Amino acid sequence: MSRSYIPEALRHRVAEAARYRCGYCQTLQVIVGYPLHVEHIIPEAADGPSTEDNLWLACSVCNNSKGTQTTAQDPITQIDVPLFNPRTQVWSEHFAWSDDGTQIIGLTPIGRATAIALQLNTPFRIHARQRWASVGWHPPRN
């Protein structure tokens, strides 16, 4: 939970910029049925500010999995890399959807490391995406 107060107007700007979807798993707020978290890209614990350029939307699962992490190890190169930054990086350059739209595939060291660190493909999440895909809610269209 954020230690800093984030004004409602700032929360609204961040949500609009994020198109009301998680910056990591791309889940739409309307699908989960509750407001997504306004998360600190650089965590407050690492002295990340509560300014617009350091805030983005995240679902509770991604936000909780990320915690205070800012880097993670790419499973292929075994090198620590920064986690994906949804404010400054393009999702489709680092990730893709599996053919059935249920799994997130890391395309780059950052994408692979982020997918593992944020547990983007747990069985629970894949099962939810299968259900969403079956009614045309997923994967989100740009």
N, C-alpha and C positions, 0 to 999 in steps of 0.2 A: 504494500500500500504506500502511496506517495506521502512523503512527509511534508511536501509543499502544497499549499492551496493552489489549485489551477482554476482560474476564473471560468465561469460558464461560457463566456464569449470565446475564450481561447479553446476550450473543449469543443465547441461547435465548429470553429475553423479547422481544427485538426481532424475532426470526424468528416467534414465535407471534403477536405483534401484527400483523405484516405478512402473516399467514396463508401464510407460506412462498412468497410471490410477490414479484417485482420491483415496487417502488412506482411505477415509471415505465411499463414496457411490459406489466406484469401477468403476465409469464411465470412459470409455476409451477416451483419448484425440482425437483419430480419429473420434469418434462418435460426439463429441461436435463441432469439426471443428475449434478449436482455441487452442493455447498452454494453458495448465493448469497452475495455479498459483504455484509458489514455496512458500509454507507457512511455517511460524514459528510455530512449535508445542507448544513451550512455547513462547507466543507472545513477540515481542520487547517491548511492553508496560509494560510487567512484567519482563523486563530485560533478555528476551530470546536472546541468541546470534545468529548471522547469520553464524553459523558453520554447517558443514554437518550433524552432529549428532542431530541437532535441526530443520532440514529442511525436507520437504516432499512435494509431489504434492497434490494439492486439486483443485477441480473444483471451479468456482467462487461462486456457490451457497453454497457449504459447507464452503468455506473460509469466505464468508460474514456472514453466519449464525454463524460460530464459533466466529468470532471477537476476543475479548480478553479473552474469556472464557477458563478456564483450568479445571473446575469442573462443575458438574451438578447433579441434584437430580435424583436418581433412583426412578421411580414412584411406585415400589413395596415396597422397604424397607424404602423409604423416607429419605435416607441417601445421603449426598453429596459424590460423588466419582469422581476420575479423569476422564477426557474424554479419549477416546480411543487414543492410541499413535500408529500410523501406522508404525513408524520406529522400534519400539521395541516389539509390540504385534502382534499376528496372527489374522487376520480379522475373519477367520472361527471359532475361539475359542470364539468370542464375538458376532458374527452375523451369520444369515443364510438368505437365500432367501425364500420368500413364494413359494408355489408350482408353481405358474405361473411366478415367477421371477420378479415380479413388486414391491414387498415390502421388506424392510429390517427388519428383526426380531431381536431384541436385546435378546441375550441368557443369558447375565450376567448383573449384576448391571451396569458395565461400558458400555456394549452394549446398554442397555435400555436407560440409561441417555444420551449417545451420540446420539442415534437415535432421541430423543426428542430435545436435544439442537441444533443439526444441521439440524433439520427439514428434516430428510431423507425420509419421506414418505408423503410429501405434494401431493395434488391431481395433480398438474402440473408435478411433478417428476414421479408419478405413471403412468400418461398418456403417458409421454415420454417413459418410460420403456415398456409399452404395445406395443407401435409402434416398438421399437427396438426389442423386443422379437418376434414380428410377422414376422420379416425378419431374425431372427437368430443371431442378434447382441448382445443379452442380455439374461440372465445374463452372465457376463464374465466367461470364463473357467479359472481355475487356470493356 
